[in-house]
């Protein structure tokens, strides 16, 4: 029986080609980036009013917070109430929705003004957040 001698040429054939694995990893990375939904938080702690008729809202794309002092917060920074529509419209894409988190102590006038500014900017899906009260 004849034994085969190992040469330098045989060593190249035994290496593992990692290119297909890297291709699969990059395709999975792109898939997860594309399918991830990004939510912009308001950046302020809010005490929501309670409602027995509150229903769960599908994932909102942008959260707007109204404080008792009358400040409007979008994405962790204070925004002028007159410019909130422009700011929110730049963050919302396509069929995205906006949820307004109005504090229990915030005025109704400010809430209505912010809703109007957001709708004037072209965002149709606007909801107001509330905590569900036990019946």
N, C-alpha and C positions, 0 to 999 in steps of 0.2 A: 504494500500500500504506500502510496506516495503522499507525502505531506506537502501542503501548500505553504509557501513562505509568505509571510506578511510583508508587504512593501508599503511605501509611502502612499501609493495610489489607492490601496485598499482602505486606508485610514479616512480618506475623504468621503468614501461611500457610506461610512458608518455614522456620520454626523447627522443630527436632526435639523431639518429646515424649519425655522421659526416664523417664516414669512406668512404662511396661511393662518397661524394662530394669531399673529399681530393684526392681520386683516379682520379677523372675526372680532377681536377685542375692540378695534376702532369702530366697526359697524355697530356693535352693541353700545358703545359710548355715545355715538351719534343718535341712536334710537332713544336712549334714556334722556338725552338732552332735549330732543324734539318733543317727547311725550310728557315731560315734566311741566306742570302748571306752576307758575310763579305767582304768589300772592304778595301784594304790597301791604304791609301792616301800617296802621295809623301812627303808632309810636307813642301813644298816650294811654294811660289806664282810665277806663270809663266805667261808671256804674250805670248799667243798662236799666231802663224801665221794665216792669214785668207786664206780661200779657198772657191771657189764657188762650188766645187765638193765634199765638205765634207759631209759625211753621218753619221747618228747616229750609234754609236757602242753599241751593247748590253752591259750590265753591265760587267765591267772589274773587275777582282779579285785583281790585283795589279797595282798601278800607279807608274811610274818611272819618275822623273823630271830631266831635264838637264838645268842648269843655264847658263847665258851668260859667267860666269867666268870659265866654264868647270867642275863644280862640278856635281856629280850624286847623287841624293837623292832617297832613297827607304824607305818607312815607317817612315818618319820623321827623318832619320839620313843619314849623308853623307856616301857614299860607294865608294870604289876605282873602277874605270871604268873596271879594269881587273877582279874584283871579283863580278861584278854586276850579272852575270849569275848564280853563285852559290846562291847568296842571294835571287834572284827572284825565282829560281827553288824551294827553300825551302818554299816559301810562296804560290806558286801556286799549286793547287790540281787538278789532273785529266785533265779535259777539260777546265781549267781556262784560261783566257786571260790576256794579259798585254797591257797596254796603256802607251806609252812614251809621256810625255808632254815636248816637246823641246821648250825652249824659243826662241823667234824670233831672239835673238842675239847669240844663241848657234851655234857652228860650225857643219857643215854637217858631217865632219869626226868623231866627237864624237858621233853623232847620229847613224851613220852606225856601228861604233865600238860597241856601246851598243846593238844595234839590233843583231849584229853577236854573241856577248857573250850570250845574252838571248836565241837565237836559238840554239847555241852550247850546252847550258845547258838542252835542251830538250823541251823547250816551243815553240809550233808551232804557236799559235795565238798571234801575236804581231802587234799592230797598233800605228800610230802616231796621236796625238790629234791636231785638228785645229778648229778655230772658223769659223762658216759659214758666208760667206760674202753675203750681199744682192745683187741679180742680177741687 
